[in-house]
Amino acid sequence: RKNEKNFGFITIFPQSQERNWRAGSKDAERALKILEETMKTYKTDSKRVYLTGLSMGGFGTWSLAAAYPTKWAAIAPICGGGDPKSAEKIKDLPCWCFHGDADKAVPVERSREMIEALKKAGGKPEYTEYPGVAHNSWDKAYGTAELYTWFLKHKQK
């Protein structure tokens, strides 16, 4: 909101109705349809579609990235977790993950595991861990101006 006048992105914030953002869920399918409709309605760059989510949406980010690795130019999961076995599918997808190390809702190990799995698969993910920050690490992550310039450095091939 602080930068709404010069924010260079069309942003979609679907709300979960089923409390499940995993690929194939009703919420995830609805979100993908909203994205598709938005891209038809507004001037968008189909090579610059970025996926990010926080908490349950962070889990969804990992899951949707693994299910549709070529759909996204980059991902930024925040205080969520994924399946380390999916790392091979997304190792080439630019990723910047954020998590607070004092998170009691989603243990920081969930992000650490994914980052380590991506590295073992040959990926080069970015990772920012906030010391002493609880589950609300999204405030710092989305408040990081470099995140948006980082996104714009990435385009789908």
C-alpha positions as CSV (number, residue, x, y, z in Angstrom):
1,R,0.0,0.0,0.0
2,K,2.8,2.4,0.7
3,N,3.8,2.2,-3.0
4,E,0.5,1.8,-4.7
5,K,1.0,4.8,-7.0
6,N,4.2,3.4,-8.5
7,F,3.9,-0.4,-7.8
8,G,4.6,-2.0,-11.2
9,F,2.7,-5.2,-10.7
10,I,-0.8,-6.5,-11.1
11,T,-1.4,-8.3,-7.8
12,I,-4.0,-11.0,-7.1
13,F,-4.9,-11.9,-3.5
14,P,-7.3,-14.8,-3.6
15,Q,-8.7,-15.8,-0.2
16,S,-8.8,-19.5,0.8
17,Q,-12.3,-20.9,1.2
18,E,-11.2,-24.5,1.8
19,R,-8.1,-23.8,3.8
20,N,-5.9,-25.6,1.2
21,W,-3.6,-24.0,-1.4
22,R,-2.0,-27.2,-2.5
23,A,-2.0,-27.9,-6.3
24,G,-5.2,-29.6,-7.3
25,S,-7.3,-28.3,-4.4
26,K,-10.4,-26.2,-5.0
27,D,-8.7,-23.1,-3.7
28,A,-5.6,-23.6,-5.9
29,E,-7.7,-24.3,-9.0
30,R,-9.9,-21.2,-8.3
31,A,-6.7,-19.1,-7.9
32,L,-5.3,-20.3,-11.2
33,K,-8.6,-19.4,-12.9
34,I,-8.5,-16.0,-11.3
35,L,-5.0,-15.6,-12.7
36,E,-6.1,-16.7,-16.1
37,E,-9.0,-14.3,-16.2
38,T,-6.9,-11.4,-14.9
39,M,-4.3,-12.0,-17.7
40,K,-7.1,-12.0,-20.3
41,T,-8.6,-8.8,-18.9
42,Y,-5.5,-6.7,-18.2
43,K,-2.4,-6.0,-20.1
44,T,0.1,-8.5,-18.6
45,D,3.4,-10.0,-19.5
46,S,2.9,-13.7,-19.6
47,K,6.6,-14.2,-19.2
48,R,6.6,-12.3,-15.9
49,V,4.2,-14.2,-13.7
50,Y,5.5,-14.5,-10.2
51,L,4.1,-16.7,-7.4
52,T,4.3,-15.8,-3.7
53,G,2.3,-16.6,-0.7
54,L,2.6,-16.6,3.1
55,S,1.9,-19.3,5.7
56,M,-0.6,-21.6,4.1
57,G,0.0,-19.6,0.9
58,G,3.7,-20.4,1.3
59,F,2.9,-24.1,1.3
60,G,0.7,-23.4,-1.8
61,T,3.6,-21.6,-3.4
62,W,5.9,-24.6,-3.1
63,S,3.1,-27.0,-4.2
64,L,2.0,-24.9,-7.2
65,A,5.5,-24.3,-8.3
66,A,6.2,-28.1,-8.3
67,A,2.9,-28.8,-10.1
68,Y,3.5,-26.1,-12.8
69,P,7.2,-25.3,-12.8
70,T,7.1,-23.6,-16.2
71,K,4.2,-21.3,-15.4
72,W,6.2,-19.0,-13.1
73,A,9.1,-16.7,-13.8
74,A,10.1,-16.8,-10.1
75,I,8.6,-17.7,-6.7
76,A,8.8,-16.3,-3.2
77,P,7.4,-18.6,-0.6
78,I,7.1,-17.0,2.9
79,C,6.9,-19.0,6.2
80,G,5.6,-22.1,4.5
81,G,7.0,-25.5,3.7
82,G,7.0,-27.9,0.8
83,D,7.9,-31.4,-0.2
84,P,11.7,-31.7,-0.5
85,K,11.2,-34.6,-3.0
86,S,9.8,-31.9,-5.4
87,A,13.1,-30.0,-5.5
88,E,14.3,-31.6,-8.7
89,K,11.2,-30.2,-10.5
90,I,11.8,-26.6,-9.4
91,K,15.6,-26.4,-9.1
92,D,15.8,-24.1,-12.1
93,L,13.0,-21.9,-11.0
94,P,14.3,-18.7,-9.4
95,C,13.3,-18.8,-5.7
96,W,13.7,-16.4,-2.8
97,C,12.3,-17.8,0.4
98,F,11.7,-15.9,3.7
99,H,11.1,-17.2,7.2
100,G,11.4,-16.0,10.8
101,D,13.4,-18.3,13.0
102,A,11.0,-17.7,16.0
103,D,8.0,-18.9,14.0
104,K,5.9,-21.3,16.2
105,A,3.1,-21.7,13.6
106,V,5.3,-23.1,10.8
107,P,8.7,-24.2,12.1
108,V,11.6,-22.5,10.2
109,E,13.0,-26.0,9.5
110,R,10.3,-26.3,6.8
111,S,11.9,-23.6,4.7
112,R,15.4,-24.7,5.6
113,E,14.6,-28.2,4.3
114,M,13.3,-26.9,1.0
115,I,16.3,-24.6,0.5
116,E,18.7,-27.4,1.2
117,A,16.8,-29.8,-1.1
118,L,16.9,-27.2,-3.9
119,K,20.7,-26.7,-3.4
120,K,21.3,-30.5,-3.4
121,A,19.3,-30.7,-6.7
122,G,21.5,-28.1,-8.3
123,G,19.4,-25.0,-7.7
124,K,20.6,-21.6,-6.5
125,P,17.8,-20.3,-4.2
126,E,17.9,-17.1,-2.2
127,Y,17.0,-17.5,1.5
128,T,16.4,-14.8,4.1
129,E,15.9,-15.9,7.7
130,Y,14.9,-13.2,10.2
131,P,16.3,-13.7,13.7
132,G,13.8,-13.4,16.4
133,V,10.8,-12.9,14.0
134,A,7.7,-15.0,14.5
135,H,5.1,-16.1,12.0
136,N,4.5,-12.6,10.7
137,S,7.8,-12.6,8.6
138,W,5.7,-11.5,5.6
139,D,5.8,-7.9,6.9
140,K,9.6,-7.9,6.5
141,A,9.6,-10.0,3.3
142,Y,7.0,-7.9,1.4
143,G,8.6,-4.8,2.8
144,T,11.9,-5.7,1.1
145,A,12.2,-3.4,-1.9
146,E,14.8,-5.6,-3.4
147,L,12.2,-8.4,-3.7
148,Y,10.4,-6.6,-6.4
149,T,13.5,-5.7,-8.4
150,W,14.6,-9.3,-8.0
151,F,11.3,-10.5,-9.4
152,L,11.7,-8.2,-12.4
153,K,15.1,-9.7,-13.2
154,H,13.4,-13.0,-14.0
155,K,11.4,-13.9,-17.1
156,Q,10.2,-17.3,-18.3
157,K,12.3,-18.7,-21.0
